[in-house]
Amino acid sequence: MTHHLERHHGQRFTSLMDGLLPDRRVRCDLLNEVPLADEEWAG
């Protein structure tokens, strides 16, 4: 929804996200640790 107010991931976007989701940075870090795919899934 933040992209409706700010299109790009600049300072304004970051400020809006921090206001709406204070633990956003922790969540992003956790998501970035997850692999995009498991090689065993490839068939």
N, CA, C and O of each residue as an XYZ file, in Angstrom:
172
protein
N       0.816     -1.196      0.000
C       0.000      0.000      0.000
C       0.864      1.266      0.000
O       0.451      2.312     -0.501
N       2.047      1.154      0.561
C       2.921      2.332      0.611
C       3.260      2.826     -0.787
O       3.465      4.022     -0.993
N       3.320      1.917     -1.741
C       3.626      2.323     -3.119
C       2.527      3.194     -3.726
O       2.767      3.845     -4.743
N       1.364      3.229     -3.155
C       0.323      4.147     -3.624
C       0.668      5.587     -3.237
O       0.225      6.539     -3.879
N       1.463      5.726     -2.180
C       1.871      7.053     -1.724
C       3.249      7.455     -2.252
O       3.512      8.633     -2.496
N       4.111      6.476     -2.421
C       5.478      6.739     -2.884
C       5.921      5.604     -3.797
O       5.970      4.446     -3.382
N       6.241      5.940     -5.033
C       6.539      4.925     -6.038
C       7.894      4.255     -5.836
O       8.022      3.044     -6.014
N       8.897      5.033     -5.469
C      10.262      4.512     -5.394
C      10.670      4.226     -3.951
O      10.029      4.693     -3.010
N      11.731      3.460     -3.790
C      12.199      3.065     -2.465
C      13.194      4.071     -1.898
O      14.271      3.689     -1.442
N      12.849      5.320     -1.924
C      13.713      6.378     -1.410
C      13.452      6.663      0.061
O      12.838      5.867      0.771
N      13.937      7.820      0.497
C      13.811      8.225      1.903
C      12.353      8.320      2.352
O      12.017      7.884      3.453
N      11.491      8.882      1.516
C      10.076      9.019      1.900
C       9.427      7.645      2.058
O       8.685      7.417      3.014
N       9.699      6.739      1.137
C       9.158      5.380      1.209
C       9.605      4.705      2.511
O       8.799      4.115      3.230
N      10.908      4.806      2.796
C      11.463      4.188      3.999
C      10.820      4.771      5.259
O      10.495      4.034      6.189
N      10.639      6.080      5.287
C      10.007      6.717      6.444
C       8.561      6.263      6.615
O       8.115      5.998      7.731
N       7.842      6.177      5.518
C       6.453      5.701      5.580
C       6.396      4.263      6.090
O       5.572      3.936      6.944
N       7.272      3.408      5.567
C       7.284      2.012      5.994
C       7.651      1.881      7.470
O       7.058      1.074      8.186
N       8.619      2.664      7.925
C       9.002      2.612      9.336
C       7.845      3.046     10.237
O       7.684      2.526     11.342
N       7.049      3.988      9.766
C       5.900      4.430     10.547
C       4.781      3.409     10.581
O       4.103      3.252     11.596
N       4.586      2.709      9.464
C       3.503      1.730      9.369
C       3.883      0.364      9.937
O       3.033     -0.360     10.456
N       5.154      0.021      9.837
C       5.623     -1.295     10.280
C       6.968     -1.107     10.988
O       8.023     -1.286     10.378
N       6.928     -0.747     12.271
C       8.158     -0.399     12.991
C       9.239     -1.482     12.971
O      10.425     -1.153     13.008
N       8.866     -2.756     12.915
C       9.870     -3.825     12.897
C      10.178     -4.298     11.471
O      10.633     -5.424     11.267
N       9.929     -3.441     10.509
C      10.141     -3.765      9.102
C      11.562     -4.238      8.813
O      11.759     -5.188      8.055
N      12.533     -3.592      9.403
C      13.930     -3.942      9.123
C      14.257     -5.356      9.614
O      14.979     -6.092      8.941
N      13.743     -5.731     10.754
C      13.957     -7.084     11.280
C      13.302     -8.101     10.351
O      13.899     -9.126     10.024
N      12.072     -7.814      9.928
C      11.361     -8.719      9.017
C      12.099     -8.863      7.695
O      12.215     -9.969      7.167
N      12.596     -7.760      7.157
C      13.345     -7.813      5.891
C      14.602     -8.654      6.036
O      14.928     -9.454      5.158
N      15.306     -8.472      7.148
C      16.510     -9.268      7.382
C      16.183    -10.756      7.447
O      16.912    -11.576      6.889
N      15.092    -11.108      8.124
C      14.694    -12.513      8.208
C      14.328    -13.072      6.829
O      14.714    -14.190      6.488
N      13.594    -12.305      6.049
C      13.220    -12.751      4.708
C      14.440    -12.902      3.805
O      14.489    -13.813      2.978
N      15.412    -12.028      3.955
C      16.611    -12.094      3.127
C      17.483    -13.299      3.455
O      18.321    -13.693      2.643
N      17.301    -13.887      4.628
C      18.054    -15.087      5.013
C      17.457    -16.361      4.430
O      18.141    -17.383      4.365
N      16.204    -16.322      4.005
C      15.514    -17.499      3.488
C      15.947    -17.742      2.038
O      15.966    -16.809      1.234
N      16.291    -18.977      1.703
C      16.660    -19.255      0.307
C      15.465    -19.058     -0.621
O      14.318    -19.267     -0.225
N      15.745    -18.657     -1.852
C      14.675    -18.440     -2.829
C      14.074    -19.765     -3.293
O      12.903    -19.817     -3.671
N      14.855    -20.817     -3.267
C      14.368    -22.116     -3.699
C      15.200    -23.207     -3.027
O      16.340    -22.975     -2.627
N      14.636    -24.355     -2.914
C      15.341    -25.518     -2.396
C      15.674    -26.395     -3.582
O      14.782    -26.769     -4.344
N      16.923    -26.725     -3.751
C      17.325    -27.494     -4.928
C      16.639    -28.848     -4.995
O      16.491    -29.410     -6.081
N      16.217    -29.384     -3.850
C      15.520    -30.661     -3.855
C      14.132    -30.546     -4.472
O      13.557    -31.557     -4.877
N      13.572    -29.315     -4.553
C      12.255    -29.130     -5.122
C      12.283    -29.252     -6.638
O      11.284    -29.612     -7.261
N      13.432    -28.950     -7.225
C      13.531    -28.996     -8.687
C      13.303    -30.421     -9.152
O      13.845    -31.365     -8.578
N      12.522    -30.569    -10.164
C      12.204    -31.927    -10.593
C      12.509    -32.109    -11.971
O      12.306    -33.197    -12.510
